Each structure stands twice: as structure tokens, then as C-alpha cells.
């Protein structure tokens, strides 16, 4: 009989999707003071999918564990995921650079932390968002699969598990239509927005989440060096587009286009 699913779902605390990011006064980072944060939408979809897999068959899933790497404030993000139906959570606490900011992790460092955690957890399935809406890197899932030497299925829009064989089938949208992949466990899946619509969190689920098991570990506990390899020199907003204008005739339009060098 195939092993039951021991699922790890990495989640990230990001600036809320409804907030317009602002560049800090230092011009090399995004302003985070006084800004609302929430669970990354792609990560929320990953948690929802793990919970739906368990709801599809009571014997399919053994456990759903959330993990996040960040400051102590990321515990709120983990609680939000626990309220969706995950069983337990671990915070990989990242040391603070100063009183207001923790070290910004690069995708490779995150992948190395997740590799160590997945090995420690004896997981056989990782479901994670394909990207975070803050940096849109879309790298960590692929790097994690490579470090673990596991199969991977990215940008999933549908996930099914054959309980008899333990084979996971993943559909994803591509330019020509839909592509379907099948792979045995262990496996890394990254989720697309079309995979599901996360459920509304009820008050009683939020209260239950406060009683669920959480723990903290450090990068040192996992034996991972998270030193930065890149340095952000500066950030700037895109230049403002000039306003449009109206012309009275086709000849005037052609003249304007010639003035701007468009034709």
C-alpha cells in the first residue's frame, strides 16, 4: 500500500495584495513600517489544496505542516494557514538586522532551508505557491525540487492522487492548452491561481488555530547558511507615462507619430 501523504506547505508573509508598495527613504528597499501584511495568495491556495486532498479521502493524508521563514511576525501568517485547516506549523526564525527589519532571504537560501526542513519532517509531498507577490521570483519551488532530487510539477491548475498507486497527476495550463503530468512520490508541486478558491475562514477556525501546535527553529538548527549573495543597490519607480492626446484627423495622427519617431 502506498504511504499516506505527509504534506509540507511553505508559506510567506507579504505586503497585502491590496496595498500599493512604496520605496523606502533609503531607495534600496520597500517601505514596510505601518504597512498591512497577509498570507501570500499563492501560498493560501497551496494550503487550501492540501486540506482538500485530506477532505477527499480520510485515509489519504497523514499530516499537513506549514513552514515559514521570517521574523517573529510571520507567526500571524502561520496562524492564518492553520485556520484554513493545516495541523501544525513551524517558524524558521530569521535574525533581525535592526529593530525593525530582518534579513531578506534569497530564493536559494529559502530552498536550502526548506530542503533541510522537509528532510527533518519526513515529508513526501510539498505543495507551495509558484511565487510570492512581493518579488515574483518563481524560483524557490524549482530549486527545492533540484536540491531534494525530487520530481516537480509547476503551475498546477488541478491535482489528483491515485490512492492505489500513489501516483500524483497534475494538470497545468500552457500556451497550447492543458498539459498533464504524472509522477510518483516524493514530489514538489507549485500552485497556480486557477487551482482553487480558498475557503472563507470562520471565527471558530481562527480560535482553533490558536491551540494548534507551533514551534520555532533557527537556520543554525537546520545547518543552513543564509548569507546574502546579492546586494540591492537601488530601487526606483517606473517613469510616469505622459498623458495622451486627441487629434482631429488621420493626417494629424500621422504627423504626431512622425514627431515622436514612431513611424
N, C-alpha and C positions, 0 to 999 in steps of 0.2 A: 504493500500500500504506500503511495507517495506520502512524503512528510507533510504535515499541516503547515500552513503559511505562518511564518514568523516575520511580520512586516515591520520595516523601519521607514518612517516618513520624516525626512528632514524638512524643517520649516524655517522661515526667515521673517524677522521683524523689519518692516519697511515703512517709509512715509506713506500715509494713506493715499489711495489712488485718486481721491477727490481733491487732494491738495496740490497746488502748483509749487514745485520746488523752487527755492531761491538760493542763489550763490552767496556764500558767506562773505564777510568783510575781508577775509584773508585771500579771497579769489582763488582758492585751491581746494575748496570743499563745498558741500551743500549745507545750508543752514539747517540745523536740527533743533535748536532751542525754541521751545514753545510750539513745536510742530506736532500734529497728531500722527501717531504710528498705528499700524494694524498688521494683521497677518497677510503676507503676500498672497494675492488672489490665486496664483498658480499652485501655491502650497496648500491653500484651502481646498482646492479641487482634488489634490492628491490625498488629503486626509479623508475627504468625502468618499473617494473611490475605495480606499482601504476599508472604511466602515461598510460600504455597500457590498464589498466582497464577503465580509463576515455575515451580513444580513441575508445574502443569497443562499448560504448553507451554514448551518450551525457547526458543522464539523470541519469546515474548510480552513478557518483562521484560528491560530492559537493565540496570538497577541498582536497588538498594534502599538508600537512605541514611537513617540515623537522625539526628535532631537533638534536642538538649535544651538548655533554658535554665536555668542554675542555677549553683551553686558547683562547685568542682573535684570535690567528692564525687559529683556526678552522672555522672562517668566510669564509676563502677561500674554505674550503670543502663544506660549505653550499652553496656558490655561484655555485660551480660545480654541485651540486644537483639541484639547481634552474634552471640552464642552460639545464638540461635534461627535464624539464617540470613541476617541482613542483611549487606550488603557492606562498608559503611564508615559512619563516624559523625562528627558534628561537635558540639562543645560550645560553646554561646554562653555564655561565662563571665560571670557577673553579679558585680559588685564586692561585697565584704563591707562590711557596716555596722560590724561589730566583729569580734573574733577568732572568734566562734562563729556568726555569723549573716549571711546575705546578704540583699539587698533582696528583699522579697516582690513578685513580679510580678503585676500585674492582668491579667485576660484580654485586654483591648485591647492592652496592651503586648506580650504574648506573640504575639498575632495580627500585630502590626506587625513583630516580629522574624521570625516565620515567613514573612510575605509577602516580606520582603527576601531571606531565605534561599532560598525557593522560586524566586524570580526569578533569583537568582545561580546556582542549581543547574540551571536549565533543566528543571525537573520538569514533568510533565504530569498527574500524579496524586498527590494527598495522601490518605493513609489514616491516620486518627488516632482515638484514643478519644473517645467522645462527651463524657466528663467525667473529671475526676480525683477520686479518692475522698477527697481531703483537703478540698476546698472545694465539690465538686459543682456548680460553676458552670454547666457545659454551655453555654458561650458561645463559646469560642475558635474552634471549627470554623466556626460560622456567621459570626463576624466575619472570619475569614480568607477565606472564600469571597466575602464582600462586598468586602473590600479588594482582592482579586485580580480581582474581577468574573468569577468562575468559577461554573459550575453547582455545586450541592451536593446531596448525598443523605445525610440524617442517620439515626441509629439503625439502621444496616444490620444485617439478620439473614441476608442472602445477597447475594453479589456475583458476577456473571459478566461476562466481557468477550468481545464478538464480535470475533475477530481480523480478520475480513474488513472490517468497517466501522469498528472502533474505538469502537463504542458500548458503554457500560457500563450494565448492568441491575442495579438494586439493589432488593431486597425488604426491607420493614420491617413490623414488627407495629404495628398501630393498634387503637383500641378496637373497631372493627367487623370486624377480621380482619387481612388482609395487604394492604399497598399496594405496588405495583410501579412503580418509576420508571426511565426510561431517559434517558441524557444522553451527548452526545459529550464527548471530552476537550477541554480540561483540566477536571478535576473534583476536588472535595473530598468525601471520604466520612468520616463518623464512625461508629464501630462500637458495636454493642450487645453485651451479654454472650452472646446467643444465636447470634452469628455463627460461632464456632468454639470449640474447646477447645485452648489452646496445648499444644504438644508438651513432653514432658519433656526437659530439657537434659542431654545426656550429657557426661561428663568430657572426651572428645576434642573436643567442640564448644566447651567452655569454654576449652580450651587453644588451639584455633584462633582464637578470638575475640581473644586477646591479641596475635596477629600481624596482625590486620586494621587497615586504615588509619583513624586518628583524627586530628582536628585541632581547634584552638581558634580561635575568633574572639570579638570583643567587640561589644557593641551599637554602639559607635562605628564599628567596621569596616563595619557594616551600615547606618550612618547613621540609627539609630533612637534616639529619646529615650524612656527607660523610667521617667521620673519618676513617682512615685505621684500619683494624683489623689484617692485616698481615704485616710482615716485611721481605723484601728480604735481606737475609744475604750475599749472594754472587752469582755471575753468572760466569760460565766458559764454554768455547767451548768444544765440544766433542773431545776426544783424536783422534789424527790423525791415520788413519788406515795404518798399514805397507804395503809396496809395495808387489805386487805379484811376483811370480817366475815361471820359466818353469822347467819341469823335462823331462828326456829323455825316461822314461819307466813307466809302471804301477807299477813295483816293487819300483822304486824311489819315486813315488807318495805315495805309502803305507808307505814307510819309513818316508817321510816328515810328513804325517798325524800322525804317531805314535810319532814322535818327539814333535809335538805340543800338543799331548794328545787328538787329535780329534777322534782317534779310539783306 
